[in-house]
Amino acid sequence: MRVAKFCERNIQVTDADKVIDLLRLHYQTDVDVCIVDCFSRCLECRVRPFCRIQLTTIEADDAGNLINKIFQAVKPVQ
């Protein structure tokens, strides 16, 4: 299982909270959600939702696109 880390400040100013709710409600066996204090990405933080999986930052213009990008990053290669 992969861990998606979300910035607490980003959650407050974007719709990242919707992504977290969806992941926790429907995808808890695929992605573990962790909320951290700050990623020091202040300019991006105010603009769009993002998360970090391992050392990769995943960002999108809205919650729906972020969910899709998260699943692309965590789905197993076949």
C-alpha positions as CSV (number, residue, x, y, z in Angstrom):
1,M,0.0,0.0,0.0
2,R,1.3,3.5,-0.9
3,V,1.0,6.5,1.4
4,A,-0.3,9.8,0.1
5,K,0.9,12.6,2.2
6,F,-1.1,15.8,2.2
7,C,0.0,19.3,3.4
8,E,-2.2,20.6,6.2
9,R,-2.1,24.1,4.8
10,N,-2.9,23.0,1.3
11,I,-6.0,21.3,2.6
12,Q,-7.2,24.5,4.1
13,V,-7.0,26.5,0.9
14,T,-7.9,24.0,-1.8
15,D,-10.3,21.1,-2.3
16,A,-7.7,18.6,-1.2
17,D,-10.0,17.7,1.6
18,K,-12.4,16.2,-0.9
19,V,-9.6,13.9,-2.2
20,I,-8.8,12.8,1.3
21,D,-12.4,12.1,2.1
22,L,-12.8,9.9,-1.1
23,L,-9.5,8.1,-0.4
24,R,-10.5,7.3,3.2
25,L,-14.0,6.3,2.3
26,H,-13.6,4.2,-0.9
27,Y,-9.9,3.4,-1.3
28,Q,-8.5,2.7,2.1
29,T,-7.1,-0.7,0.9
30,D,-5.1,1.0,-1.9
31,V,-3.9,4.3,-0.5
32,D,-3.1,5.3,3.1
33,V,-3.7,9.0,3.8
34,C,-1.3,11.0,6.0
35,I,-1.6,14.7,6.8
36,V,1.7,16.5,7.5
37,D,2.3,20.1,8.6
38,C,4.1,21.6,5.6
39,F,6.0,20.7,2.4
40,S,7.4,24.2,2.0
41,R,5.8,24.6,-1.4
42,C,4.0,27.8,-0.5
43,L,3.4,29.2,-4.0
44,E,1.9,26.0,-5.3
45,C,0.1,25.3,-2.0
46,R,-2.3,28.3,-2.4
47,V,-3.1,27.5,-6.1
48,R,-4.0,23.8,-6.5
49,P,-4.4,20.6,-4.5
50,F,-1.4,18.3,-4.3
51,C,0.1,15.4,-2.4
52,R,3.3,13.5,-2.2
53,I,3.7,9.8,-2.8
54,Q,7.2,8.6,-1.8
55,L,9.3,11.4,-3.1
56,T,7.1,12.4,-6.0
57,T,4.8,15.4,-5.8
58,I,1.5,14.9,-7.6
59,E,-0.6,18.0,-8.3
60,A,-3.7,18.8,-10.3
61,D,-6.1,21.7,-11.0
62,D,-8.9,20.1,-9.1
63,A,-9.9,17.2,-6.8
64,G,-11.1,14.9,-9.6
65,N,-7.9,15.2,-11.6
66,L,-5.8,14.7,-8.4
67,I,-7.6,11.4,-7.6
68,N,-6.9,10.2,-11.2
69,K,-3.2,11.1,-10.9
70,I,-2.9,9.4,-7.5
71,F,-4.3,6.2,-8.9
72,Q,-2.0,6.3,-11.9
73,A,0.9,6.6,-9.5
74,V,-0.1,3.8,-7.2
75,K,-1.6,1.2,-9.5
76,P,0.6,-1.8,-10.1
77,V,2.4,-2.2,-13.4
78,Q,1.0,-5.1,-15.4
